[in-house]
Every structure is written in C-alpha cells, then in structure tokens.
C-alpha cells in the first residue's frame, strides 16, 4: 500500500468509474491541506489518497454499476483488519436474481474483473507460494550466483 503519486493519480483519473471520485477527493484534500499550513513536502504531513483507498472506491463504484446487483439493498465494500497474508476487502451486495447458480456467476465475474485490474492500482493479490514458486526462486538464485561469480 502506498500514497498515490502524481503519475498514478493521473493514470487512475482516466478510469471512468473513478473520474468524479478523484476530482472530488483532490479538491477536498487540497482544502484540508491548505488549512494545515504545514510542510507538505513530507508524505507523512497532510492528508493524501492511497492506492488501497482508491481501489476500495473503485470496487464500490464497479459493484454499483453491475445491472444484476440489487441497487435498493445494501452495497458495501469495506476493509477488514490486516492479517499476516494481507489486507482483505469484503464486498457485501445482493443480486437481483436469487438463484444460487446466477449469484455464484455474478460473484465470479466480479472477482475475475478485480483480479485483472488490481495491478493498475499498484496493488497485488496475496497467494501462498507453491512448489513451482519455490523452484523458480531457487533457479533464479542459482543463476544470480553464477552471474555474480
């Protein structure tokens, strides 16, 4: 997780579902930071957007724009407490169709999309390493050792 730098902010400003959100948040944060009158050259000072918070806003907008989601019922995207494997996001929404297979298809489509776009936000999905990952790391380490000798 990190603060949005200018480059990532501009990149994400091209995303239709985020344009209004980012414009509003930029105005809000500019006003708040102007009132602080502190040294904003240090990233810890002032208020800033994060890639995780922006991703959460995107997920919320994305889910709200799915036609098969019931708009008159709760739609919630929230961050759960951090764990050793990352920071989980929970998506809470109701489908218009109560058939289980349809609901599972909607859920799968949502996560397919989110897994595909998450790197656009400078984030990644946590996965436990597999035997293939360990084997590749060991091979890369061996090659690295050969090149540096």
Contact map, one row per residue, 1 for C-alpha under 8 A:
11100000000000000000000000000000000000000000000001110000000000000000000000000000000000000000000000000000000000000000000001100000000000000000000000000
11110000000000000000000000000000000000000000000001110000000000000000000000000000000000000000000000000000000000000000000000000000000000000000000000000
11111000000000000000000000000000000000000010000111100000000000000000000000000000000000000000000000000000000000000000000000000000000000000000000000000
01111111100000000000000000000000000000000000000111100000000000000000000000000000000000000000000000000000000000000000000000000000000000000000000000000
00111111100000000000000000000000000000000000000000000000000000000000000000000000000000000000000000000000000000000000000000000000000000000000000000000
00011111110000000000000000000000000000000000000000000000000000000000000000000000000000000000000000000000000000000000000000000000000000000000000000000
00011111111000000000000000000000000000000000000000000000000000000000000000000000000000000000000000000000000000000000000000000000000000000000000000000
00011111111100000000000000000000000000000000000000000000000000000000000000000000000000000000000000000000000000000000000010000000000000000000000000000
00011111111110000000010000000000000000000000000000000000000000000000000000000000000000000000000000000000000000000000000000000000000000000000000000000
00000111111111000000000000000000000000000000000000000000000000000000000000000000000000000000000000000000000000000000000000000000000000000000000000000
00000011111111100000000000000000000000000000000000000000000000000000000000000000000000000000000000000000000000000000000000000000000000000000000000000
00000001111111100110000000000000000000000000000000000000000000000000000000000000000000000000000000000000000000000000000110000000000000000000000000000
00000000111111110110010000000000000000000000000000000000000000000000000000000000000000000000000000000000000000000000000000000000000000000000000000000
00000000011111110110000000000000000000000000000000000000000000000000000000000000000000000000000000000000000000000000000000000000000000000000000000000
00000000001111111110000000000000000000000000000000000000000000000000000000000000000000000000000000000000000000000000000000000000000000000000000000000
00000000000011111110000000000000000000000000000000000000000000000000000000000000000000000000000000000000000000000000000000000000000000000000000000000
00000000000000111111100000000000000000000000000000000000010011000000000000000000000000000000000000000000000000000000000000000000000000000000000000000
00000000000111111111110000000000000000000000000000000000110010000000000000000000000000000000000000000000000000000000000000000000000000000000000000000
00000000000111111111111000000000000000000000000000000000000000000000000000000000000000000000000000000000000000000000000000000000000000000000000000000
00000000000000001111111100000000000000000000000000000000000000000000000000000000000000000000000000000000000000000000000000000000000000000000000000000
00000000000000001111111110000000000000000000000000000000100000000000000000000000000000000000000000000000000000000000000000000000000000000000000000000
00000000100010000111111111000000000000000000000000000000000000000000000000000000000000000000000000000000000000000000000000000000000000000000000000000
00000000000000000011111111100000000000000000000000000000000000000000000000000000000000000000000000000000000000000000000000000000000000000000000000000
00000000000000000001111111110000000000000000000000000000000000000000000000000000000000000000000000000000000000000000000000000000000000000000000000000
00000000000000000000111111111000000000000000000010000000000000000000000000000000000000000000000000000000000000000000000000000000000000000000000000000
00000000000000000000011111111100000000000000000000000000000000000000000000000000000000000000000000000000000000000000000000000000000000000000000000000
00000000000000000000001111111110000000000000000000000000000000000000000000000000000000000000000000000000000000000000000000000000000000000000000000000
00000000000000000000000111111111000000000000000000000000000000000000000000000000000000000000000000000000000000000000000000000000000000000000000000000
00000000000000000000000011111111100000000000001100000000000000000000000000000000000000000000000000000000000000000000000000000000000000000000000000000
00000000000000000000000001111111110000000000000000000000000000000000000000000000000000000000000000000000000000000000000000000000000000000000000000000
00000000000000000000000000111111111000000000000000000000000000000000000000000000000000000000000000000000000000000000000000000000000000000000000000000
00000000000000000000000000011111111100000000011000000000000000000000000000000000000000000000000000000000000000000000000000000000000000000000000000000
00000000000000000000000000001111111111010000011000000000000000000000000000000000000000000000000000000000000000000000000000000000000000000000000000000
00000000000000000000000000000111111110000000000000000000000000000000000000000000000000000000000000000000000000000000000000000000000000000000000000000
00000000000000000000000000000011111110000000000000000000000000000000000000000000000000000000000000000000000000000000000000000000000000000000000000000
00000000000000000000000000000001111111000000010000000000000000000000000000000000000000000000000000000000000000000000000000000000000000000000000000000
00000000000000000000000000000000111111100000000000000000000000000000000000000000000000000000000000000000000000000000000000000000000000000000000000000
00000000000000000000000000000000100111110000110000000000000000000000000000000000000000000000000000000000000000000000000000000000000000000000000000000
00000000000000000000000000000000000011111100100000000000000000000000000000000000000000000000000000000000000000000000000000000000000000000000000000000
00000000000000000000000000000000100001111110110000000000000000000000000000000000000000000000000000000000000000000000000000000000000000000000000000000
00000000000000000000000000000000000000111110100000000000000000000000000000000000000000000000000000000000000000000000000000000000000000000000000000000
00000000000000000000000000000000000000111111100000000000000000000000000000000000000000000000000000000000000000000000000000000000000000000000000000000
00100000000000000000000000000000000000011111110100000000000000000000000000000000000000000000000000000000000000000000000000000000000000000000000000000
00000000000000000000000000000000000000000111110000000000000000000000000000000000000000000000000000000000000000000000000000000000000000000000000000000
00000000000000000000000000000000000001111111111000000000000000000000000000000000000000000000000000000000000000000000000000000000000000000000000000000
00000000000000000000000000000001100101010011111100000000000000000000000000000000000000000000000000000000000000000000000000000000000000000000000000000
00000000000000000000000000001001100000000000111110000000000000000000000000000000000000000000000000000000000000000000000000000000000000000000000000000
00110000000000000000000000001000000000000010011111000000000000000000000000000000000000000000000000000000000000000000000000000000000000000000000000000
00110000000000000000000010000000000000000000001111101100000000000000000000000000000000000000000000000000000000000000000000000000000000000000000000000
11110000000000000000000000000000000000000000000111111100000000000000000000000000000000000000000000000000000000000000000000000000000000000000000000000
11110000000000000000000000000000000000000000000011111110000000000000000000000000000000000000000000000000000000000000000011100000000000000000000000000
11000000000000000000000000000000000000000000000001111111000000000000000000000000000000000000000000000000000000000000000010100000000000000000000000000
00000000000000000000000000000000000000000000000011111111100000000000000000000000000000000000000000000000000000000000000000000000000000000000000000000
00000000000000000000000000000000000000000000000011111111110000000000000000000000000000000000000000000000000000000000000010000000000000000000000000000
00000000000000000000000000000000000000000000000000111111111000000000000000000000000000000000000000000000000000000000010010000000000000000000000000000
00000000000000000000000000000000000000000000000000011111111100000000000000001110000000001000000000000000000000000000000000000000000000000000000000000
00000000000000000100100000000000000000000000000000001111111110000000000000000000000000000000000000000000000000000000000000000000000000000000000000000
00000000000000001100000000000000000000000000000000000111111111000000000000000000000000000000000000000000000000000000000000000000000000000000000000000
00000000000000000000000000000000000000000000000000000011111111100000000000001000000000000000000000000000000000000100000000000000000000000000000000000
00000000000000000000000000000000000000000000000000000001111111110000000000111000000000000000000000000000000000000000000000000000000000000000000000000
00000000000000001100000000000000000000000000000000000000111111111000000000000000000000000000000000000000000000000000000000000000000000000000000000000
00000000000000001000000000000000000000000000000000000000011111111100000000000000000000000000000000000000000000000000000000000000000000000000000000000
00000000000000000000000000000000000000000000000000000000001111111100100000100000000000000000100000000000000001000000000000000000000000000000000000000
00000000000000000000000000000000000000000000000000000000000111111100101000100000000000000000000000000000000000000000000000000000000000000000000000000
00000000000000000000000000000000000000000000000000000000000011111110100000000000000000000000000000000000000000000000000000000000000000000000000000000
00000000000000000000000000000000000000000000000000000000000001111111100000000000000000000000000000000000000000000000000000000000000000000000000000000
00000000000000000000000000000000000000000000000000000000000000001111110000000000000000000000000000000000000000000000000000000000000000000000000000000
00000000000000000000000000000000000000000000000000000000000000000111110000000000000000000000001110000000010000000000000000000000000000000000000000000
00000000000000000000000000000000000000000000000000000000000000111111111000000000000000000000111100000000000000000000000000000000000000000000000000000
00000000000000000000000000000000000000000000000000000000000000000011111110000000000000000000111100000000000000000000000000000000000000000000000000000
00000000000000000000000000000000000000000000000000000000000000010000111111100000000000000000000000000000000000000000000000000000000000000000000000000
00000000000000000000000000000000000000000000000000000000000000000000011111000000000000000000000000000000000000000000000000000000000000000000000000000
00000000000000000000000000000000000000000000000000000000000000000000011111100000000000000000110000000000000000000000000000000000000000000000000000000
00000000000000000000000000000000000000000000000000000000000000000000001111110000000000000001110000000000000000000000000000000000000000000000000000000
00000000000000000000000000000000000000000000000000000000000100110000001011111000000000000011110000000000000000000000000000000000000000000000000000000
00000000000000000000000000000000000000000000000000000000000100000000000001111100000000000111100000000000000000000000000000000000000000000000000000000
00000000000000000000000000000000000000000000000000000001001100000000000000111110000000001111000000000000000000000000000000000000000000000000000000000
00000000000000000000000000000000000000000000000000000001000000000000000000011111000000001110000000000000000000000000000000000000000000000000000000000
00000000000000000000000000000000000000000000000000000001000000000000000000001111100000111100000000000000000000000000000000000000000000000000000000000
00000000000000000000000000000000000000000000000000000000000000000000000000000111110000111100000000000000000000000000000000000000000000000000000000000
00000000000000000000000000000000000000000000000000000000000000000000000000000011111000110000000000000000000000000000000000000000000000000000000000000
00000000000000000000000000000000000000000000000000000000000000000000000000000001111111110000000000000000000000000000000000000000000000000000000000000
00000000000000000000000000000000000000000000000000000000000000000000000000000000111111110000000000000000000000000000000000000000000000000000000000000
00000000000000000000000000000000000000000000000000000000000000000000000000000000011111000000000000000000000000000000000000000000000000000000000000000
00000000000000000000000000000000000000000000000000000000000000000000000000000000011111100000000000000000000000000000000000000100000000000000000000000
00000000000000000000000000000000000000000000000000000000000000000000000000000000011111110000000000000000000000000000000000000100000000000000000000000
00000000000000000000000000000000000000000000000000000000000000000000000000000011111011111000000000000000000000000000000000000000000000000000000000000
00000000000000000000000000000000000000000000000000000000000000000000000000000011111001111100000000000000000000000000000000000000000000000000000000000
00000000000000000000000000000000000000000000000000000001000000000000000000001111000000111110000000000000000000000000000000000000000000000000000000000
00000000000000000000000000000000000000000000000000000000000000000000000000011111000000011111000000000000000000000000000000000000000000000000000000000
00000000000000000000000000000000000000000000000000000000000000000000000000111100000000001111100000000000000000000000000000000000000000000000000000000
00000000000000000000000000000000000000000000000000000000000000000000000001111000000000000111110000000000000000000000000000000000000000000000000000000
00000000000000000000000000000000000000000000000000000000000000100000110011110000000000000011111000000000000000000000000000000000000000000000000000000
00000000000000000000000000000000000000000000000000000000000000000000110011100000000000000001111100000000000000000000000000000000000000000000000000000
00000000000000000000000000000000000000000000000000000000000000000001110000000000000000000000111111000010010000000000000000000000000000000000000000000
00000000000000000000000000000000000000000000000000000000000000000001110000000000000000000000011111000000000000000000000000000000000000000000000000000
00000000000000000000000000000000000000000000000000000000000000000001000000000000000000000000001111100110000000000000000000000000000000000000000000000
00000000000000000000000000000000000000000000000000000000000000000000000000000000000000000000001111110110000000000000000000000000000000000000000000000
00000000000000000000000000000000000000000000000000000000000000000000000000000000000000000000000011111110000000000000000000000000000000000000000000000
00000000000000000000000000000000000000000000000000000000000000000000000000000000000000000000000001111111000000000000000000000000000000000000000000000
00000000000000000000000000000000000000000000000000000000000000000000000000000000000000000000000000111111100000000000000000000000000000000000000000000
00000000000000000000000000000000000000000000000000000000000000000000000000000000000000000000000011111111110000000000000000000000000000000000000000000
00000000000000000000000000000000000000000000000000000000000000000000000000000000000000000000001011111111111000000000000000000000000000000000000000000
00000000000000000000000000000000000000000000000000000000000000000000000000000000000000000000000000011111111100000000000000000000000000000000000000000
00000000000000000000000000000000000000000000000000000000000000000000000000000000000000000000000000001111111110000000000000000000000000000000000000000
00000000000000000000000000000000000000000000000000000000000000000001000000000000000000000000001000000111111111000000000000000000000000000000000000000
00000000000000000000000000000000000000000000000000000000000000000000000000000000000000000000000000000011111111100000000000000000000000000000000000000
00000000000000000000000000000000000000000000000000000000000000000000000000000000000000000000000000000001111111110000000000000000000000000000000000000
00000000000000000000000000000000000000000000000000000000000000000000000000000000000000000000000000000000111111111000000000000000000000000000000000000
00000000000000000000000000000000000000000000000000000000000000100000000000000000000000000000000000000000011111111100000000000000000000000000000000000
00000000000000000000000000000000000000000000000000000000000000000000000000000000000000000000000000000000001111111110000000000000000000000000000000000
00000000000000000000000000000000000000000000000000000000000000000000000000000000000000000000000000000000000111111111000000000000000000000000000000000
00000000000000000000000000000000000000000000000000000000000000000000000000000000000000000000000000000000000011111111100000000000000000000000000000000
00000000000000000000000000000000000000000000000000000000001000000000000000000000000000000000000000000000000001111111110000000000000000000000000000000
00000000000000000000000000000000000000000000000000000000000000000000000000000000000000000000000000000000000000111111110000001000000000000000000000000
00000000000000000000000000000000000000000000000000000000000000000000000000000000000000000000000000000000000000011111111000000000000000000000000000000
00000000000000000000000000000000000000000000000000000000000000000000000000000000000000000000000000000000000000001111111110000000000000000000000000000
00000000000000000000000000000000000000000000000000000010000000000000000000000000000000000000000000000000000000000111111111111000000000000000000000000
00000000000000000000000000000000000000000000000000000000000000000000000000000000000000000000000000000000000000000001111111110000000000000000000000000
00000000000100000000000000000000000000000000000000000000000000000000000000000000000000000000000000000000000000000000111111100000000000000000000000000
00000001000100000000000000000000000000000000000000110110000000000000000000000000000000000000000000000000000000000000111111100000000000000000000000000
10000000000000000000000000000000000000000000000000100000000000000000000000000000000000000000000000000000000000000000011111110000000000000000000000000
10000000000000000000000000000000000000000000000000110000000000000000000000000000000000000000000000000000000000000000011111111000000000000000000000000
00000000000000000000000000000000000000000000000000000000000000000000000000000000000000000000000000000000000000000000011001111100000000000000000000000
00000000000000000000000000000000000000000000000000000000000000000000000000000000000000000000000000000000000000000010010000111110000000000000000000000
00000000000000000000000000000000000000000000000000000000000000000000000000000000000011000000000000000000000000000000000000011111000000000000000000000
00000000000000000000000000000000000000000000000000000000000000000000000000000000000000000000000000000000000000000000000000001111100000000000000000000
00000000000000000000000000000000000000000000000000000000000000000000000000000000000000000000000000000000000000000000000000000111110000000000000000000
00000000000000000000000000000000000000000000000000000000000000000000000000000000000000000000000000000000000000000000000000000011111111000000000000000
00000000000000000000000000000000000000000000000000000000000000000000000000000000000000000000000000000000000000000000000000000001111111000000000000000
00000000000000000000000000000000000000000000000000000000000000000000000000000000000000000000000000000000000000000000000000000000111111100000000000000
00000000000000000000000000000000000000000000000000000000000000000000000000000000000000000000000000000000000000000000000000000000111111110000000000000
00000000000000000000000000000000000000000000000000000000000000000000000000000000000000000000000000000000000000000000000000000000111111111000000000000
00000000000000000000000000000000000000000000000000000000000000000000000000000000000000000000000000000000000000000000000000000000111111111100000000000
00000000000000000000000000000000000000000000000000000000000000000000000000000000000000000000000000000000000000000000000000000000001111111110000000000
00000000000000000000000000000000000000000000000000000000000000000000000000000000000000000000000000000000000000000000000000000000000111111111000000000
00000000000000000000000000000000000000000000000000000000000000000000000000000000000000000000000000000000000000000000000000000000000011111111100000000
00000000000000000000000000000000000000000000000000000000000000000000000000000000000000000000000000000000000000000000000000000000000001111111110000000
00000000000000000000000000000000000000000000000000000000000000000000000000000000000000000000000000000000000000000000000000000000000000111111111000000
00000000000000000000000000000000000000000000000000000000000000000000000000000000000000000000000000000000000000000000000000000000000000011111111100000
00000000000000000000000000000000000000000000000000000000000000000000000000000000000000000000000000000000000000000000000000000000000000001111111110000
00000000000000000000000000000000000000000000000000000000000000000000000000000000000000000000000000000000000000000000000000000000000000000111111111000
00000000000000000000000000000000000000000000000000000000000000000000000000000000000000000000000000000000000000000000000000000000000000000011111111100
00000000000000000000000000000000000000000000000000000000000000000000000000000000000000000000000000000000000000000000000000000000000000000001111111110
00000000000000000000000000000000000000000000000000000000000000000000000000000000000000000000000000000000000000000000000000000000000000000000111111111
00000000000000000000000000000000000000000000000000000000000000000000000000000000000000000000000000000000000000000000000000000000000000000000011111111
00000000000000000000000000000000000000000000000000000000000000000000000000000000000000000000000000000000000000000000000000000000000000000000001111111
00000000000000000000000000000000000000000000000000000000000000000000000000000000000000000000000000000000000000000000000000000000000000000000000111111
00000000000000000000000000000000000000000000000000000000000000000000000000000000000000000000000000000000000000000000000000000000000000000000000011111
